């Protein structure tokens, strides 16, 4: 099958950092795809349940009728399938460099996701602890970035860049509710954010950070209303 004839569908829920990275990867590689919105808190569609019967979660990439699940596995799949000379490579071909790439992507999803979530779901001491962990993780990533333009090097973005920048729309919510500024703590990393956002494939694929803050604020208000928290 010619690449132009390939059918690519993405199932996603708009605020998802996991879905955003899949969309960014497709956009960076200039792969045409159809987007289908899934409300993960509402009724899940039959397509989602059939495509990901184990986890029943987004994102799912459906390539010529075949579903691929789990965002970082999808990124590797995209990189292997669309790998001609014209397209950007998300993972290096060298096995050691590739292993490093996977290590950082995994660390981001374990540490940033968990600490970030706790900055708005917890209060008091637990919230302070979450903020400290979140900022410390970003400082470690800042050290790994060193003087490079992107985590992938000076030329182009890698899987690590896409995984980390997918959290950016949530930074605003975590900073606002947690009462801290990443510009103060990790200025180099925020410079990296601006370089990423200058790439059209990235900026147009990320959800609106104000819309996310609005959604989270609603959830907190409802929680306080029902649980007096």
ChimeraX attribute file (.defattr): number of C-alpha atoms within 10 A of each C-alpha:
attribute: neighborCount
match mode: 1-to-1
recipient: residues
	/A:1	6
	/A:2	5
	/A:3	10
	/A:4	8
	/A:5	9
	/A:6	14
	/A:7	15
	/A:8	18
	/A:9	19
	/A:10	23
	/A:11	25
	/A:12	25
	/A:13	20
	/A:14	19
	/A:15	19
	/A:16	18
	/A:17	25
	/A:18	22
	/A:19	26
	/A:20	26
	/A:21	28
	/A:22	29
	/A:23	26
	/A:24	23
	/A:25	27
	/A:26	20
	/A:27	17
	/A:28	20
	/A:29	20
	/A:30	14
	/A:31	17
	/A:32	15
	/A:33	17
	/A:34	11
	/A:35	13
	/A:36	14
	/A:37	13
	/A:38	20
	/A:39	13
	/A:40	15
	/A:41	7
	/A:42	7
	/A:43	8
	/A:44	14
	/A:45	15
	/A:46	10
	/A:47	13
	/A:48	21
	/A:49	14
	/A:50	11
	/A:51	22
	/A:52	19
	/A:53	12
	/A:54	9
	/A:55	11
	/A:56	16
	/A:57	19
	/A:58	25
	/A:59	27
	/A:60	26
	/A:61	30
	/A:62	19
	/A:63	15
	/A:64	12
	/A:65	12
	/A:66	12
	/A:67	18
	/A:68	19
	/A:69	22
	/A:70	17
	/A:71	20
	/A:72	21
	/A:73	12
	/A:74	21
	/A:75	24
	/A:76	16
	/A:77	14
	/A:78	21
	/A:79	21
	/A:80	13
	/A:81	9
	/A:82	17
	/A:83	13
	/A:84	11
	/A:85	7
	/A:86	9
	/A:87	13
	/A:88	17
	/A:89	23
	/A:90	25
	/A:91	22
	/A:92	16
	/A:93	9
	/A:94	8
	/A:95	10
	/A:96	10
	/A:97	13
	/A:98	14
	/A:99	13
	/A:100	14
	/A:101	20
	/A:102	17
	/A:103	12
	/A:104	19
	/A:105	19
	/A:106	15
	/A:107	15
	/A:108	19
	/A:109	16
	/A:110	11
	/A:111	16
	/A:112	21
	/A:113	16
	/A:114	14
	/A:115	21
	/A:116	23
	/A:117	17
	/A:118	21
	/A:119	26
	/A:120	20
	/A:121	18
	/A:122	15
	/A:123	14
	/A:124	8
	/A:125	9
	/A:126	13
	/A:127	20
	/A:128	16
	/A:129	15
	/A:130	24
	/A:131	23
	/A:132	13
	/A:133	19
	/A:134	22
	/A:135	19
	/A:136	16
	/A:137	16
	/A:138	19
	/A:139	18
	/A:140	11
	/A:141	18
	/A:142	18
	/A:143	11
	/A:144	12
	/A:145	18
	/A:146	12
	/A:147	12
	/A:148	12
	/A:149	16
	/A:150	20
	/A:151	24
	/A:152	21
	/A:153	12
	/A:154	10
	/A:155	10
	/A:156	14
	/A:157	21
	/A:158	20
	/A:159	26
	/A:160	25
	/A:161	22
	/A:162	27
	/A:163	25
	/A:164	22
	/A:165	24
	/A:166	25
	/A:167	24
	/A:168	17
	/A:169	21
	/A:170	24
	/A:171	17
	/A:172	18
	/A:173	24
	/A:174	24
	/A:175	16
	/A:176	13
	/A:177	15
	/A:178	20
	/A:179	11
	/A:180	14
	/A:181	15
	/A:182	18
	/A:183	11
	/A:184	9
	/A:185	14
	/A:186	17
	/A:187	14
	/A:188	18
	/A:189	20
	/A:190	16
	/A:191	13
	/A:192	19
	/A:193	16
	/A:194	13
	/A:195	12
	/A:196	20
	/A:197	17
	/A:198	11
	/A:199	12
	/A:200	12
	/A:201	18
	/A:202	20
	/A:203	15
	/A:204	14
	/A:205	21
	/A:206	23
	/A:207	21
	/A:208	14
	/A:209	17
	/A:210	13
	/A:211	14
	/A:212	19
	/A:213	19
	/A:214	11
	/A:215	13
	/A:216	18
	/A:217	15
	/A:218	12
	/A:219	13
	/A:220	14
	/A:221	13
	/A:222	13
	/A:223	13
	/A:224	11
	/A:225	10
	/A:226	9
	/A:227	8
	/A:228	8
	/A:229	11
